[in-house]
């Protein structure tokens, strides 16, 4: 039995709560199950008291930041596939694409030079 589900980086857990009972091994009567006709439910002995067996229905989903990152990556992949296909079908676009790559390489070099002077660090959240 899962006792609890916790959220983490990029993961959200909604409607989460402790799922009882948690059994303490070695306790007298721990783990025994009975039907309680008064409450119309199953109960289990947790080693100290009888507890109603409850259900937990958490919703586990990606955080909005994780979803945005995935959608951005998918859009970039689609854009690259379309670019490659159009270059393959129209060789004149190859020259323009090569110019873009040279410009990006120049940008990266200049940015590195300037960045070393004005060091700004990226710190993921």
OpenMM code with the backbone's topology and positions (N, CA, C; nanometers):
from openmm import Vec3, app, unit

residues = "UNK UNK UNK UNK UNK UNK UNK UNK UNK UNK UNK UNK UNK UNK UNK UNK UNK UNK UNK UNK UNK UNK UNK UNK UNK UNK UNK UNK UNK UNK UNK UNK UNK UNK UNK UNK UNK UNK UNK UNK UNK UNK UNK UNK UNK UNK UNK UNK UNK UNK UNK UNK UNK UNK UNK UNK UNK UNK UNK UNK UNK UNK UNK UNK UNK UNK UNK UNK UNK UNK UNK UNK UNK UNK UNK UNK UNK UNK UNK UNK UNK UNK UNK UNK UNK UNK UNK UNK UNK UNK UNK UNK UNK UNK UNK UNK UNK UNK UNK UNK UNK UNK UNK UNK UNK UNK UNK UNK UNK UNK UNK UNK UNK UNK UNK UNK UNK UNK UNK UNK UNK UNK UNK UNK UNK".split()
positions = [
    Vec3(0.0840, -0.1170, 0.0000),
    Vec3(0.0000, 0.0000, 0.0000),
    Vec3(0.0893, 0.1244, 0.0000),
    Vec3(0.0594, 0.2176, -0.0861),
    Vec3(0.1331, 0.3438, -0.0902),
    Vec3(0.0830, 0.4303, 0.0239),
    Vec3(0.1748, 0.4762, 0.1076),
    Vec3(0.1336, 0.5599, 0.2200),
    Vec3(0.1075, 0.7027, 0.1749),
    Vec3(0.1971, 0.7596, 0.0939),
    Vec3(0.1789, 0.8975, 0.0501),
    Vec3(0.2570, 0.9201, -0.0789),
    Vec3(0.2072, 1.0095, -0.1627),
    Vec3(0.2742, 1.0476, -0.2864),
    Vec3(0.3152, 1.1933, -0.2704),
    Vec3(0.4410, 1.2232, -0.2966),
    Vec3(0.4925, 1.3591, -0.2826),
    Vec3(0.5222, 1.4170, -0.4203),
    Vec3(0.5043, 1.5472, -0.4334),
    Vec3(0.5401, 1.6131, -0.5585),
    Vec3(0.6892, 1.6411, -0.5569),
    Vec3(0.7433, 1.6680, -0.6732),
    Vec3(0.8852, 1.6994, -0.6870),
    Vec3(0.9041, 1.8007, -0.7969),
    Vec3(1.0281, 1.8253, -0.8333),
    Vec3(1.0570, 1.9248, -0.9358),
    Vec3(0.9911, 1.8842, -1.0682),
    Vec3(0.9035, 1.9697, -1.1149),
    Vec3(0.8351, 1.9442, -1.2420),
    Vec3(0.7119, 1.8563, -1.2299),
    Vec3(0.6823, 1.8051, -1.1093),
    Vec3(0.5673, 1.7169, -1.0888),
    Vec3(0.4770, 1.7770, -0.9819),
    Vec3(0.3484, 1.7822, -1.0110),
    Vec3(0.2494, 1.8285, -0.9137),
    Vec3(0.1626, 1.7105, -0.8725),
    Vec3(0.1289, 1.7029, -0.7449),
    Vec3(0.0361, 1.6020, -0.6948),
    Vec3(-0.0808, 1.6770, -0.6339),
    Vec3(-0.2000, 1.6502, -0.6848),
    Vec3(-0.3205, 1.7177, -0.6403),
    Vec3(-0.4120, 1.6137, -0.5748),
    Vec3(-0.4902, 1.6547, -0.4766),
    Vec3(-0.5817, 1.5661, -0.4039),
    Vec3(-0.5058, 1.4569, -0.3310),
    Vec3(-0.3916, 1.4904, -0.2775),
    Vec3(-0.3100, 1.3918, -0.2085),
    Vec3(-0.3352, 1.3990, -0.0581),
    Vec3(-0.3408, 1.2872, 0.0042),
    Vec3(-0.3480, 1.2800, 0.1492),
    Vec3(-0.2953, 1.1447, 0.1915),
    Vec3(-0.2642, 1.1325, 0.3202),
    Vec3(-0.2150, 1.0048, 0.3703),
    Vec3(-0.3198, 0.8972, 0.3485),
    Vec3(-0.2763, 0.7849, 0.3010),
    Vec3(-0.3637, 0.6709, 0.2833),
    Vec3(-0.3442, 0.5797, 0.4029),
    Vec3(-0.4458, 0.5691, 0.4872),
    Vec3(-0.4353, 0.4863, 0.6070),
    Vec3(-0.4878, 0.3487, 0.5760),
    Vec3(-0.4461, 0.2524, 0.6459),
    Vec3(-0.3553, 0.2606, 0.7593),
    Vec3(-0.2117, 0.2320, 0.7189),
    Vec3(-0.1227, 0.2797, 0.7995),
    Vec3(0.0182, 0.2428, 0.7900),
    Vec3(0.0420, 0.1423, 0.9016),
    Vec3(0.0880, 0.0254, 0.8661),
    Vec3(0.1038, -0.0823, 0.9638),
    Vec3(0.2425, -0.0766, 1.0258),
    Vec3(0.2480, -0.0821, 1.1573),
    Vec3(0.3753, -0.0891, 1.2292),
    Vec3(0.4081, -0.2362, 1.2525),
    Vec3(0.5042, -0.2900, 1.1784),
    Vec3(0.5361, -0.4325, 1.1940),
    Vec3(0.5753, -0.4657, 1.3377),
    Vec3(0.5368, -0.5826, 1.3812),
    Vec3(0.5765, -0.6296, 1.5128),
    Vec3(0.4784, -0.5927, 1.6231),
    Vec3(0.3837, -0.5038, 1.5949),
    Vec3(0.2857, -0.4663, 1.6964),
    Vec3(0.1805, -0.5757, 1.7077),
    Vec3(0.1255, -0.5923, 1.8259),
    Vec3(0.0262, -0.6961, 1.8514),
    Vec3(-0.0989, -0.6719, 1.7673),
    Vec3(-0.1340, -0.7656, 1.6826),
    Vec3(-0.2537, -0.7559, 1.6001),
    Vec3(-0.2357, -0.6734, 1.4738),
    Vec3(-0.1179, -0.6188, 1.4523),
    Vec3(-0.0944, -0.5339, 1.3346),
    Vec3(-0.1165, -0.6132, 1.2065),
    Vec3(-0.1943, -0.5553, 1.1181),
    Vec3(-0.2190, -0.6168, 0.9883),
    Vec3(-0.3464, -0.6981, 0.9819),
    Vec3(-0.4099, -0.7226, 1.0937),
    Vec3(-0.5357, -0.7971, 1.0935),
    Vec3(-0.6429, -0.7115, 1.0271),
    Vec3(-0.7291, -0.7758, 0.9497),
    Vec3(-0.8350, -0.7057, 0.8769),
    Vec3(-0.9697, -0.7587, 0.9244),
    Vec3(-1.0681, -0.6699, 0.9323),
    Vec3(-1.2034, -0.7113, 0.9690),
    Vec3(-1.3052, -0.6285, 0.8913),
    Vec3(-1.4252, -0.6826, 0.8825),
    Vec3(-1.5373, -0.6081, 0.8227),
    Vec3(-1.6175, -0.5472, 0.9361),
    Vec3(-1.6384, -0.4151, 0.9307),
    Vec3(-1.7179, -0.3469, 1.0314),
    Vec3(-1.8553, -0.3220, 0.9711),
    Vec3(-1.9522, -0.4014, 1.0147),
    Vec3(-2.0872, -0.3886, 0.9568),
    Vec3(-2.1555, -0.2595, 0.9992),
    Vec3(-2.1155, -0.1995, 1.1115),
    Vec3(-2.1740, -0.0716, 1.1547),
    Vec3(-2.1327, 0.0413, 1.0612),
    Vec3(-2.0061, 0.0417, 1.0195),
    Vec3(-1.9550, 0.1461, 0.9296),
    Vec3(-1.9610, 0.1043, 0.7835),
    Vec3(-1.9936, -0.0238, 0.7606),
    Vec3(-2.0010, -0.0787, 0.6256),
    Vec3(-1.8690, -0.0599, 0.5499),
    Vec3(-1.7595, -0.0985, 0.6164),
    Vec3(-1.6275, -0.0824, 0.5552),
    Vec3(-1.5296, -0.1838, 0.6143),
    Vec3(-1.4197, -0.2025, 0.5449),
    Vec3(-1.3105, -0.2832, 0.5986),
    Vec3(-1.2254, -0.1966, 0.6895),
    Vec3(-1.1711, -0.2595, 0.7932),
    Vec3(-1.0790, -0.1928, 0.8838),
    Vec3(-0.9566, -0.2809, 0.9002),
    Vec3(-0.8476, -0.2179, 0.9343),
    Vec3(-0.7240, -0.2905, 0.9584),
    Vec3(-0.6642, -0.2412, 1.0892),
    Vec3(-0.6018, -0.3324, 1.1594),
    Vec3(-0.5379, -0.2967, 1.2852),
    Vec3(-0.3979, -0.2474, 1.2534),
    Vec3(-0.3657, -0.1251, 1.2945),
    Vec3(-0.2331, -0.0679, 1.2656),
    Vec3(-0.1332, -0.0957, 1.3770),
    Vec3(-0.1724, -0.1790, 1.4723),
    Vec3(-0.0859, -0.2103, 1.5848),
    Vec3(-0.1306, -0.1415, 1.7110),
    Vec3(-0.2172, -0.0423, 1.6977),
    Vec3(-0.2673, 0.0305, 1.8143),
    Vec3(-0.4201, 0.0366, 1.8130),
    Vec3(-0.4775, 0.0720, 1.6984),
    Vec3(-0.6233, 0.0860, 1.6875),
    Vec3(-0.6689, 0.0295, 1.5531),
    Vec3(-0.8007, 0.0075, 1.5435),
    Vec3(-0.8592, -0.0315, 1.4158),
    Vec3(-0.8842, 0.0945, 1.3334),
    Vec3(-0.8361, 0.0934, 1.2095),
    Vec3(-0.8530, 0.2099, 1.1209),
    Vec3(-0.9283, 0.1673, 0.9952),
    Vec3(-1.0129, 0.2578, 0.9491),
    Vec3(-1.0851, 0.2331, 0.8253),
    Vec3(-0.9854, 0.2351, 0.7103),
    Vec3(-0.9978, 0.1386, 0.6217),
    Vec3(-0.9104, 0.1368, 0.5048),
    Vec3(-0.9630, 0.2424, 0.4081),
    Vec3(-0.8826, 0.3429, 0.3844),
    Vec3(-0.9243, 0.4531, 0.2983),
    Vec3(-0.8518, 0.4458, 0.1651),
    Vec3(-0.9066, 0.5145, 0.0715),
    Vec3(-0.8469, 0.5212, -0.0627),
    Vec3(-0.7960, 0.6623, -0.0853),
    Vec3(-0.6920, 0.6713, -0.1628),
    Vec3(-0.6373, 0.8000, -0.2023),
    Vec3(-0.6396, 0.8054, -0.3538),
    Vec3(-0.6899, 0.9125, -0.4092),
    Vec3(-0.6967, 0.9277, -0.5543),
    Vec3(-0.6197, 1.0523, -0.5968),
    Vec3(-0.4880, 1.0520, -0.5816),
    Vec3(-0.4135, 1.1710, -0.6219),
    Vec3(-0.4072, 1.1836, -0.7737),
    Vec3(-0.4003, 1.3046, -0.8192),
    Vec3(-0.3775, 1.3340, -0.9600),
    Vec3(-0.2319, 1.3767, -0.9718),
    Vec3(-0.1579, 1.3062, -1.0547),
    Vec3(-0.0162, 1.3366, -1.0726),
    Vec3(0.0013, 1.3923, -1.2132),
    Vec3(0.0569, 1.5132, -1.2210),
    Vec3(0.0719, 1.5792, -1.3502),
    Vec3(0.2012, 1.6596, -1.3528),
    Vec3(0.2424, 1.6938, -1.4724),
    Vec3(0.3596, 1.7795, -1.4876),
    Vec3(0.3243, 1.9213, -1.4472),
    Vec3(0.4218, 1.9934, -1.3959),
    Vec3(0.3998, 2.1339, -1.3620),
    Vec3(0.3845, 2.2140, -1.4914),
    Vec3(0.3303, 2.3346, -1.4815),
    Vec3(0.3114, 2.4177, -1.6007),
    Vec3(0.4461, 2.4523, -1.6653),
    Vec3(0.5518, 2.4693, -1.5845),
    Vec3(0.6852, 2.4952, -1.6413),
    Vec3(0.7357, 2.3757, -1.7209),
    Vec3(0.7144, 2.2546, -1.6676),
    Vec3(0.7585, 2.1342, -1.7393),
    Vec3(0.6805, 2.1181, -1.8693),
    Vec3(0.5504, 2.1433, -1.8653),
    Vec3(0.4685, 2.1333, -1.9861),
    Vec3(0.5145, 2.2367, -2.0884),
    Vec3(0.5408, 2.3596, -2.0441),
    Vec3(0.5884, 2.4644, -2.1356),
    Vec3(0.7200, 2.4248, -2.2007),
    Vec3(0.8115, 2.3664, -2.1219),
    Vec3(0.9409, 2.3246, -2.1766),
    Vec3(0.9233, 2.2147, -2.2809),
    Vec3(0.8355, 2.1203, -2.2542),
    Vec3(0.8113, 2.0115, -2.3498),
    Vec3(0.7474, 2.0664, -2.4766),
    Vec3(0.6490, 2.1549, -2.4621),
    Vec3(0.5837, 2.2127, -2.5802),
    Vec3(0.6822, 2.2942, -2.6629),
    Vec3(0.7718, 2.3690, -2.5949),
    Vec3(0.8735, 2.4461, -2.6663),
    Vec3(0.9664, 2.3519, -2.7427),
    Vec3(1.0098, 2.2441, -2.6792),
    Vec3(1.0998, 2.1480, -2.7447),
    Vec3(1.0308, 2.0831, -2.8645),
    Vec3(0.9039, 2.0490, -2.8502),
    Vec3(0.8305, 1.9894, -2.9622),
    Vec3(0.8183, 2.0877, -3.0783),
    Vec3(0.7918, 2.2143, -3.0469),
    Vec3(0.7809, 2.3156, -3.1526),
    Vec3(0.9155, 2.3333, -3.2232),
    Vec3(1.0249, 2.3339, -3.1458),
    Vec3(1.1581, 2.3473, -3.2055),
    Vec3(1.1897, 2.2283, -3.2956),
    Vec3(1.1565, 2.1085, -3.2498),
    Vec3(1.1812, 1.9882, -3.3310),
    Vec3(1.1015, 1.9950, -3.4613),
    Vec3(0.9756, 2.0385, -3.4541),
    Vec3(0.8926, 2.0506, -3.5734),
    Vec3(0.9527, 2.1544, -3.6686),
    Vec3(0.9942, 2.2681, -3.6125),
    Vec3(1.0543, 2.3744, -3.6928),
    Vec3(1.1797, 2.3243, -3.7648),
    Vec3(1.2647, 2.2480, -3.6935),
    Vec3(1.3864, 2.1945, -3.7546),
    Vec3(1.3544, 2.0936, -3.8649),
    Vec3(1.2559, 2.0070, -3.8413),
    Vec3(1.2171, 1.9101, -3.9458),
    Vec3(1.1667, 1.9804, -4.0705),
    Vec3(1.0841, 2.0840, -4.0511),
    Vec3(1.0296, 2.1576, -4.1652),
    Vec3(1.1426, 2.2294, -4.2399),
    Vec3(1.2353, 2.2895, -4.1646),
    Vec3(1.3482, 2.3593, -4.2258),
    Vec3(1.4319, 2.2622, -4.3089),
    Vec3(1.4633, 2.1453, -4.2523),
    Vec3(1.5433, 2.0450, -4.3235),
    Vec3(1.4731, 1.9991, -4.4504),
    Vec3(1.3431, 1.9774, -4.4416),
    Vec3(1.2668, 1.9328, -4.5582),
    Vec3(1.2656, 2.0397, -4.6672),
    Vec3(1.2464, 2.1663, -4.6267),
    Vec3(1.2422, 2.2744, -4.7257),
    Vec3(1.3795, 2.2967, -4.7880),
    Vec3(1.4854, 2.2810, -4.7088),
    Vec3(1.6208, 2.2948, -4.7645),
    Vec3(1.6473, 2.1834, -4.8645),
    Vec3(1.6036, 2.0624, -4.8300),
    Vec3(1.6244, 1.9487, -4.9197),
    Vec3(1.5507, 1.9702, -5.0529),
    Vec3(1.4311, 2.0283, -5.0465),
    Vec3(1.3498, 2.0496, -5.1660),
    Vec3(1.3862, 2.1775, -5.2413),
    Vec3(1.4626, 2.2680, -5.1791),
    Vec3(1.4994, 2.3928, -5.2446),
    Vec3(1.6438, 2.4268, -5.2074),
    Vec3(1.7401, 2.3846, -5.2914),
    Vec3(1.8819, 2.4051, -5.2604),
    Vec3(1.9207, 2.5514, -5.2375),
    Vec3(1.8457, 2.6468, -5.2905),
    Vec3(1.8786, 2.7879, -5.2691),
    Vec3(1.8677, 2.8234, -5.1205),
    Vec3(1.7819, 2.7546, -5.0497),
    Vec3(1.7671, 2.7788, -4.9063),
    Vec3(1.8896, 2.7310, -4.8281),
    Vec3(1.9666, 2.6393, -4.8867),
    Vec3(2.0854, 2.5881, -4.8189),
    Vec3(2.1844, 2.7008, -4.7917),
    Vec3(2.2059, 2.7877, -4.8890),
    Vec3(2.2987, 2.9009, -4.8716),
    Vec3(2.2504, 2.9934, -4.7598),
    Vec3(2.1213, 3.0230, -4.7586),
    Vec3(2.0663, 3.1094, -4.6546),
    Vec3(2.0818, 3.0437, -4.5167),
    Vec3(2.0602, 2.9136, -4.5103),
    Vec3(2.0739, 2.8418, -4.3838),
    Vec3(2.2190, 2.8429, -4.3358),
    Vec3(2.3123, 2.8259, -4.4265),
    Vec3(2.4542, 2.8318, -4.3914),
    Vec3(2.4909, 2.9706, -4.3382),
    Vec3(2.4326, 3.0748, -4.3975),
    Vec3(2.4568, 3.2114, -4.3492),
    Vec3(2.4027, 3.2284, -4.2071),
    Vec3(2.2869, 3.1703, -4.1800),
    Vec3(2.2296, 3.1752, -4.0443),
    Vec3(2.3233, 3.1069, -3.9455),
    Vec3(2.3760, 2.9916, -3.9841),
    Vec3(2.4665, 2.9180, -3.8955),
    Vec3(2.5943, 2.9978, -3.8677),
    Vec3(2.6499, 3.0637, -3.9713),
    Vec3(2.7692, 3.1470, -3.9506),
    Vec3(2.7384, 3.2647, -3.8587),
    Vec3(2.6211, 3.3264, -3.8788),
    Vec3(2.5815, 3.4399, -3.7943),
    Vec3(2.5641, 3.3946, -3.6490),
    Vec3(2.5043, 3.2790, -3.6281),
    Vec3(2.4875, 3.2280, -3.4921),
    Vec3(2.6227, 3.1966, -3.4282),
    Vec3(2.7160, 3.1420, -3.5058),
    Vec3(2.8503, 3.1131, -3.4536),
    Vec3(2.9201, 3.2437, -3.4143),
    Vec3(2.9077, 3.3467, -3.4989),
    Vec3(2.9656, 3.4774, -3.4671),
    Vec3(2.9015, 3.5363, -3.3417),
    Vec3(2.7719, 3.5245, -3.3322),
    Vec3(2.7001, 3.5738, -3.2140),
    Vec3(2.7521, 3.5045, -3.0881),
    Vec3(2.7653, 3.3725, -3.0939),
    Vec3(2.8122, 3.2969, -2.9774),
    Vec3(2.9516, 3.3407, -2.9341),
    Vec3(3.0403, 3.3648, -3.0317),
    Vec3(3.1765, 3.4086, -2.9996),
    Vec3(3.1734, 3.5466, -2.9330),
    Vec3(3.0994, 3.6409, -2.9930),
    Vec3(3.0900, 3.7757, -2.9356),
    Vec3(3.0222, 3.7735, -2.7984),
    Vec3(2.9200, 3.6944, -2.7859),
    Vec3(2.8496, 3.6847, -2.6582),
    Vec3(2.9414, 3.6289, -2.5500),
    Vec3(3.0246, 3.5340, -2.5854),
    Vec3(3.1181, 3.4783, -2.4880),
    Vec3(3.2186, 3.5844, -2.4434),
    Vec3(3.2688, 3.6627, -2.5387),
    Vec3(3.3647, 3.7685, -2.5053),
    Vec3(3.2980, 3.8717, -2.4147),
    Vec3(3.1806, 3.9169, -2.4530),
    Vec3(3.1085, 4.0166, -2.3737),
    Vec3(3.0631, 3.9564, -2.2408),
    Vec3(3.0190, 3.8320, -2.2454),
    Vec3(2.9699, 3.7651, -2.1251),
    Vec3(3.0754, 3.7493, -2.0188),
    Vec3(3.2017, 3.7320, -2.0595),
    Vec3(3.3091, 3.7192, -1.9616),
    Vec3(3.3311, 3.8509, -1.8879),
    Vec3(3.3033, 3.9623, -1.9552),
    Vec3(3.3165, 4.0932, -1.8917),
    Vec3(3.1991, 4.1209, -1.7984),
    Vec3(3.0791, 4.0855, -1.8443),
    Vec3(2.9567, 4.1114, -1.7674),
    Vec3(2.8927, 3.9778, -1.7282),
    Vec3(2.9613, 3.9042, -1.6483),
    Vec3(2.9191, 3.7688, -1.6150),
    Vec3(2.7805, 3.7666, -1.5505),
    Vec3(2.6876, 3.7015, -1.6202),
    Vec3(2.5526, 3.6788, -1.5693),
    Vec3(2.5327, 3.5271, -1.5723),
    Vec3(2.5070, 3.4706, -1.4580),
    Vec3(2.4937, 3.3263, -1.4474),
    Vec3(2.3474, 3.2860, -1.4562),
    Vec3(2.3235, 3.1736, -1.5209),
    Vec3(2.1887, 3.1149, -1.5267),
    Vec3(2.1748, 3.0187, -1.4105),
    Vec3(2.0707, 3.0397, -1.3315),
    Vec3(2.0445, 2.9520, -1.2186),
    Vec3(1.9031, 2.8961, -1.2344),
    Vec3(1.8925, 2.7672, -1.2730),
    Vec3(1.7578, 2.7113, -1.2891),
    Vec3(1.6837, 2.7109, -1.1569),
    Vec3(1.5539, 2.7266, -1.1668),
    Vec3(1.4678, 2.7319, -1.0479),
    Vec3(1.4473, 2.5937, -0.9926),
] * unit.nanometer
topology = app.Topology()
chain = topology.addChain("A")
for resn in residues:
    res = topology.addResidue(resn, chain)
    for name in ("N", "CA", "C"):
        topology.addAtom(name, app.Element.getBySymbol(name[0]), res)
